[in-house]
Amino acid sequence: MQGQRIDVVSVKPYPVFLGARLEELGDYLTTRIGAGEHLLVITHPNVGDYYLDTLQKGLGSFMVNTLIVPQGEDEKSLDRLSDLTSEAIACGADRKTVVLALGGGVIGDLAGFFASVFMRGMRYVQIPTTLLAMVDSSIGGKVAVNHAAGKNLLGDFYPPLAVWTDFSTLETLPWEEMLNGLAETIKHAVIADEELLSFIEKHQEEIMARKPELYKELSSRSSAVKVRLVSEDETEQGKRMFLNYGHSFGHALEAEVAYQGITHGQGVSIGMVAAAHLAQERGLMSSGEVERLIKLLKGFGLPVTVRAKNPRVLTDLMGADKKNYKGQKVLVLPKGIGQGIVIRDANDEEILRAWDKVIE
């Protein structure tokens, strides 16, 4: 197998394979779990149409069943979890079955959480097919479903057997989905790698032209940031929290529209700008650094403002954030470019002022 391997240090260490081929996963699984085991592929209809046949070319020595989940963030639900349980039992799944999560962040979160709770836990492999999943959600072992009160409120830290990334899946990805991943990559750069931010700025036109070789480097460098922070802090007690930069604000925007009408990348983009304004007010960022971030996001077509929103409602929605502690909103702010900081004394008035900066 050609490509790059990065190992995540955790209670259960696992490899992240970058530049692997879908049809070669079967050979890897044979070495890890042995031939003849039962595999349960969980995927979306469109992803399955594109890539299921290619994946299954290498799975001839296994028993394979496929479960199809409809598109949409709202599928990360307890209702869908119940449906998957019934379908898995009908397929004869047991604790030795291995789940293959073939898709983007929704599939990775849902299938991973299903694997963590079905019969008290089964093994699973993340097979990310979107840029967002490749650089962010497939790495770190965070799995979850949503609740009416907030995003990802029901979840676990449950490391996969491996992460298997085939960059060729990006070729069929709509630009809107690419932007979701680019927002997370820019987030990684702002809170942990200024050189990565400079790389993105320098190659912005080539990134927008979707040159494959550039995306391989971009994905590898962004994934390396995620792997490093996760390895240092698996259960999000310290530096891993930096990865939530932009998400406290962004998740509030997503929840306000019930995950319809605004993508994750759009929410994170606006959230990063709001948090940057708050950081500037606290003296953590200069106006030039804030403008640098805004210019880059706008250059890709990511939003930096949102129309007709009630800042008080959005601030209240931030109260359901998982990072909050004893009723206090906990936020991640950039400290210049290339560093992050966690603040535990954010008050509603300064949060409202940050919202005012991004609401038209």
C-alpha positions as CSV (number, residue, x, y, z in Angstrom):
1,M,0.0,0.0,0.0
2,Q,1.3,3.4,-1.0
3,G,0.6,6.6,1.0
4,Q,1.3,8.0,4.4
5,R,0.6,6.6,7.8
6,I,0.2,8.7,11.0
7,D,-0.4,6.9,14.3
8,V,-2.7,8.4,16.9
9,V,-1.6,7.9,20.4
10,S,-4.5,7.0,22.6
11,V,-5.7,4.4,25.2
12,K,-6.3,2.3,22.1
13,P,-3.8,3.6,19.5
14,Y,-4.8,3.4,15.8
15,P,-3.3,4.3,12.4
16,V,-4.5,7.0,10.0
17,F,-3.8,6.0,6.4
18,L,-3.6,8.9,4.0
19,G,-3.6,8.2,0.3
20,A,-4.8,4.6,0.7
21,R,-7.0,2.9,-1.9
22,L,-10.5,1.7,-1.1
23,E,-10.0,-1.6,-2.8
24,E,-6.9,-2.3,-0.6
25,L,-8.8,-2.1,2.7
26,G,-9.7,-5.8,2.6
27,D,-6.0,-6.8,2.6
28,Y,-5.4,-4.6,5.6
29,L,-8.4,-6.0,7.4
30,T,-7.2,-9.6,6.7
31,T,-4.0,-8.8,8.5
32,R,-5.8,-7.2,11.5
33,I,-8.9,-9.3,12.0
34,G,-8.5,-12.3,9.7
35,A,-10.5,-13.3,6.6
36,G,-14.1,-14.5,6.9
37,E,-15.3,-12.0,9.5
38,H,-18.7,-10.2,9.2
39,L,-18.5,-6.6,8.0
40,L,-21.3,-4.1,8.1
41,V,-20.9,-1.2,5.7
42,I,-22.9,1.9,6.7
43,T,-23.1,4.6,4.1
44,H,-25.3,7.2,2.3
45,P,-27.1,6.4,-1.0
46,N,-24.9,8.7,-3.2
47,V,-21.7,7.6,-1.6
48,G,-22.6,4.0,-2.0
49,D,-23.4,4.6,-5.7
50,Y,-20.0,6.1,-6.2
51,Y,-17.7,3.9,-4.1
52,L,-19.4,0.8,-2.7
53,D,-18.4,-1.4,-5.7
54,T,-14.8,-0.2,-5.5
55,L,-14.6,-0.9,-1.7
56,Q,-16.2,-4.3,-2.1
57,K,-13.6,-5.4,-4.7
58,G,-11.2,-6.0,-1.8
59,L,-13.7,-7.6,0.6
60,G,-14.3,-10.9,-1.3
61,S,-13.0,-13.0,1.6
62,F,-15.5,-11.4,4.1
63,M,-19.2,-11.6,4.8
64,V,-20.5,-8.2,3.9
65,N,-23.9,-6.4,4.5
66,T,-24.7,-2.8,3.7
67,L,-27.0,-0.5,5.6
68,I,-28.1,2.7,3.8
69,V,-28.7,5.9,5.7
70,P,-30.5,8.8,4.1
71,Q,-28.6,12.1,3.7
72,G,-28.8,14.9,6.2
73,E,-27.5,16.0,9.6
74,D,-30.9,15.1,11.1
75,E,-30.1,11.4,10.5
76,K,-27.7,11.6,13.5
77,S,-30.6,10.7,15.8
78,L,-31.7,8.2,18.3
79,D,-34.5,7.1,15.9
80,R,-31.9,6.3,13.2
81,L,-29.8,4.5,15.8
82,S,-32.7,2.4,16.6
83,D,-33.3,1.6,13.0
84,L,-29.7,0.6,12.5
85,T,-29.9,-1.7,15.5
86,S,-32.9,-3.5,14.0
87,E,-31.2,-3.8,10.6
88,A,-28.0,-5.0,12.1
89,I,-29.7,-7.8,14.1
90,A,-31.6,-8.8,10.9
91,C,-28.2,-9.2,9.2
92,G,-26.9,-11.4,12.0
93,A,-24.5,-8.9,13.4
94,D,-22.8,-9.6,16.7
95,R,-20.0,-8.2,18.8
96,K,-17.3,-9.5,16.4
97,T,-18.8,-7.7,13.5
98,V,-16.7,-4.8,12.2
99,V,-18.5,-1.7,11.0
100,L,-17.2,0.2,8.0
101,A,-18.2,3.9,8.1
102,L,-18.1,4.9,4.4
103,G,-19.0,8.6,4.1
104,G,-18.6,12.0,5.5
105,G,-19.0,13.4,9.0
106,V,-22.6,12.4,9.6
107,I,-21.9,8.7,8.7
108,G,-18.7,8.7,10.7
109,D,-20.4,10.1,13.8
110,L,-23.5,7.9,13.5
111,A,-21.8,4.7,12.5
112,G,-19.1,5.2,15.1
113,F,-21.6,5.8,17.9
114,F,-23.7,2.8,16.7
115,A,-20.5,0.7,17.0
116,S,-19.8,2.0,20.5
117,V,-23.2,1.0,21.9
118,F,-24.3,-2.1,19.9
119,M,-23.9,-5.1,22.2
120,R,-21.7,-2.9,24.4
121,G,-19.2,-2.2,21.6
122,M,-17.9,-3.5,18.3
123,R,-14.9,-2.5,16.2
124,Y,-15.2,0.0,13.4
125,V,-13.2,1.6,10.6
126,Q,-13.5,5.2,9.5
127,I,-13.5,5.5,5.7
128,P,-13.9,9.3,5.2
129,T,-15.1,10.4,1.7
130,T,-15.3,14.2,2.3
131,L,-12.6,16.7,3.0
132,L,-14.3,17.6,6.3
133,A,-14.2,14.0,7.5
134,M,-10.7,13.4,6.2
135,V,-9.1,16.3,8.1
136,D,-11.3,16.4,11.1
137,S,-14.2,14.2,12.1
138,S,-12.8,10.8,11.3
139,I,-9.7,11.4,13.5
140,G,-10.0,11.5,17.3
141,G,-12.6,8.9,18.2
142,K,-15.4,11.3,18.9
143,V,-18.7,9.7,18.0
144,A,-22.2,11.1,18.6
145,V,-25.8,11.7,17.6
146,N,-27.7,14.9,18.0
147,H,-30.5,15.8,20.4
148,A,-33.2,18.5,20.1
149,A,-31.3,20.5,22.8
150,G,-28.0,20.6,20.9
151,K,-25.6,19.0,18.5
152,N,-23.6,15.9,19.4
153,L,-25.0,15.9,23.0
154,L,-25.1,12.1,23.1
155,G,-21.7,10.6,22.3
156,D,-18.5,9.0,23.4
157,F,-14.8,8.8,22.9
158,Y,-14.5,5.6,21.0
159,P,-11.3,5.1,18.9
160,P,-11.7,3.3,15.5
161,L,-9.6,0.3,14.4
162,A,-8.2,2.5,11.7
163,V,-8.9,5.5,9.5
164,W,-8.7,4.7,5.8
165,T,-8.5,7.8,3.5
166,D,-8.6,7.5,-0.3
167,F,-8.1,11.0,-1.7
168,S,-9.8,10.0,-5.0
169,T,-13.2,10.3,-3.3
170,L,-12.7,14.1,-3.4
171,E,-13.1,14.1,-7.1
172,T,-16.8,13.7,-6.9
173,L,-17.4,16.0,-4.0
174,P,-19.5,19.1,-4.6
175,W,-17.7,22.4,-4.0
176,E,-20.0,23.2,-1.1
177,E,-18.8,20.0,0.7
178,M,-15.2,20.9,-0.1
179,L,-15.8,24.2,1.7
180,N,-16.9,22.4,4.8
181,G,-13.5,20.8,5.0
182,L,-11.6,24.0,4.1
183,A,-13.3,25.8,7.0
184,E,-11.9,23.1,9.3
185,T,-8.5,23.2,7.7
186,I,-8.4,27.0,8.2
187,K,-9.4,26.4,11.8
188,H,-6.5,24.0,12.3
189,A,-4.1,26.6,10.9
190,V,-5.4,29.5,13.0
191,I,-5.2,27.7,16.3
192,A,-2.1,25.5,15.8
193,D,-0.1,26.0,12.6
194,E,0.6,29.5,11.1
195,E,2.7,27.9,8.4
196,L,-0.3,25.9,7.2
197,L,-2.3,29.2,7.0
198,S,0.4,30.7,4.9
199,F,0.4,27.6,2.7
200,I,-3.4,28.0,2.2
201,E,-3.0,31.7,1.4
202,K,-0.2,31.1,-1.1
203,H,-2.1,28.3,-2.9
204,Q,-5.6,29.6,-2.7
205,E,-6.2,29.7,-6.5
206,E,-4.8,26.2,-6.9
207,I,-7.0,25.0,-4.1
208,M,-10.1,26.5,-5.7
209,A,-9.0,24.9,-9.0
210,R,-9.1,21.5,-7.1
211,K,-5.7,20.3,-8.1
212,P,-5.4,16.8,-6.7
213,E,-1.7,16.9,-5.6
214,L,-2.4,20.1,-3.6
215,Y,-5.3,18.5,-1.8
216,K,-3.1,15.6,-0.8
217,E,-0.6,17.9,0.9
218,L,-3.3,20.1,2.4
219,S,-5.2,17.1,3.8
220,S,-2.0,15.6,5.2
221,R,-0.9,18.8,6.9
222,S,-4.3,19.5,8.3
223,S,-4.7,15.9,9.5
224,A,-1.3,16.1,11.2
225,V,-2.6,19.0,13.3
226,K,-5.6,17.0,14.4
227,V,-3.6,13.9,15.2
228,R,-1.1,15.9,17.3
229,L,-3.7,17.6,19.4
230,V,-5.7,14.4,19.8
231,S,-2.6,12.4,20.8
232,E,-1.7,15.0,23.4
233,D,-5.2,15.2,24.9
234,E,-7.5,12.3,23.9
235,T,-10.5,13.1,26.1
236,E,-10.6,16.9,25.5
237,Q,-9.4,18.1,28.9
238,G,-6.8,20.6,27.5
239,K,-5.3,21.4,24.1
240,R,-7.8,19.2,22.2
241,M,-10.4,21.8,23.2
242,F,-8.7,24.2,20.7
243,L,-10.3,22.2,17.9
244,N,-13.6,23.7,19.0
245,Y,-12.6,27.1,17.8
246,G,-15.5,28.6,15.9
247,H,-17.8,25.7,16.9
248,S,-19.6,27.2,19.9
249,F,-20.9,30.1,17.7
250,G,-21.2,27.8,14.7
251,H,-23.2,25.1,16.4
252,A,-25.6,27.8,17.8
253,L,-26.3,28.9,14.2
254,E,-26.8,25.3,13.1
255,A,-29.2,24.6,16.0
256,E,-31.2,27.8,15.4
257,V,-32.1,26.6,11.9
258,A,-32.5,23.0,13.0
259,Y,-29.5,22.0,10.9
260,Q,-31.3,23.1,7.7
261,G,-30.2,26.0,5.5
262,I,-26.6,26.4,6.8
263,T,-23.8,24.0,6.3
264,H,-21.3,23.0,9.1
265,G,-18.5,24.8,7.2
266,Q,-20.6,28.0,6.9
267,G,-21.4,27.9,10.6
268,V,-17.8,27.3,11.6
269,S,-16.6,30.1,9.3
270,I,-19.0,32.7,10.8
271,G,-18.2,31.3,14.3
272,M,-14.4,31.7,13.7
273,V,-15.0,35.4,12.8
274,A,-17.2,36.0,15.8
275,A,-14.7,34.4,18.1
276,A,-11.9,36.4,16.5
277,H,-13.7,39.6,17.2
278,L,-14.1,38.6,20.8
279,A,-10.4,37.7,20.9
280,Q,-9.6,41.2,19.5
281,E,-11.7,42.8,22.2
282,R,-9.7,40.9,24.8
283,G,-6.4,42.0,23.2
284,L,-5.6,38.5,22.0
285,M,-5.6,39.4,18.3
286,S,-4.8,42.5,16.3
287,S,-7.2,44.0,13.8
288,G,-4.8,43.0,11.1
289,E,-4.9,39.4,12.1
290,V,-8.7,39.4,12.2
291,E,-8.8,41.0,8.7
292,R,-6.3,38.3,7.5
293,L,-8.7,35.6,8.6
294,I,-11.8,37.4,7.1
295,K,-10.0,37.9,3.8
296,L,-9.0,34.3,3.5
297,L,-12.5,33.0,4.3
298,K,-14.2,35.4,1.9
299,G,-11.7,34.5,-0.8
300,F,-13.0,30.9,-0.7
301,G,-16.6,32.1,-0.7
302,L,-17.2,31.2,2.9
303,P,-19.5,33.5,4.8
304,V,-18.2,35.9,7.4
305,T,-21.6,37.4,8.4
306,V,-25.2,36.1,8.7
307,R,-28.4,38.0,8.1
308,A,-31.4,38.6,10.3
309,K,-30.5,36.7,13.4
310,N,-31.4,37.4,17.0
311,P,-28.1,37.5,18.9
312,R,-29.8,36.9,22.3
313,V,-31.4,33.7,20.9
314,L,-28.0,32.5,19.6
315,T,-26.3,33.3,22.8
316,D,-28.9,31.3,24.7
317,L,-28.4,28.4,22.4
318,M,-24.7,28.5,23.2
319,G,-25.7,27.5,26.7
320,A,-26.1,23.9,25.5
321,D,-22.4,23.6,24.4
322,K,-20.7,20.5,25.8
323,K,-17.6,22.6,26.9
324,N,-19.6,24.7,29.3
325,Y,-19.0,24.2,33.0
326,K,-21.2,24.9,35.9
327,G,-23.4,27.2,33.8
328,Q,-20.4,29.2,32.5
329,K,-19.9,29.4,28.8
330,V,-16.4,28.1,27.9
331,L,-15.0,29.4,24.6
332,V,-12.0,28.8,22.4
333,L,-10.3,31.9,21.1
334,P,-7.4,32.4,18.8
335,K,-4.3,33.9,20.3
336,G,-2.8,35.7,17.3
337,I,-2.4,33.3,14.4
338,G,-1.1,29.8,15.2
339,Q,-2.2,29.5,18.8
340,G,-5.4,28.9,20.7
341,I,-6.6,29.7,24.2
342,V,-9.6,28.4,26.3
343,I,-11.4,31.1,28.3
344,R,-13.8,30.1,31.1
345,D,-15.0,33.5,32.1
346,A,-16.9,34.6,29.0
347,N,-20.0,36.7,29.8
348,D,-23.1,37.1,27.7
349,E,-22.5,40.8,27.0
350,E,-19.2,40.3,25.3
351,I,-20.6,37.3,23.4
352,L,-23.5,39.5,22.3
353,R,-21.1,42.1,21.0
354,A,-19.2,39.4,19.1
355,W,-22.5,38.3,17.5
356,D,-23.3,41.9,16.6
357,K,-20.0,42.0,14.6
358,V,-21.2,39.1,12.3
359,I,-25.0,39.8,12.1
360,E,-26.2,42.0,9.3
